[in-house]
């Protein structure tokens, strides 16, 4: 699961708005 880390950052940025 290498995308797991990518998704974590993506979601974090989306909620950081």
Secondary structure as UniProt FT lines:
FT   HELIX           3..15
//
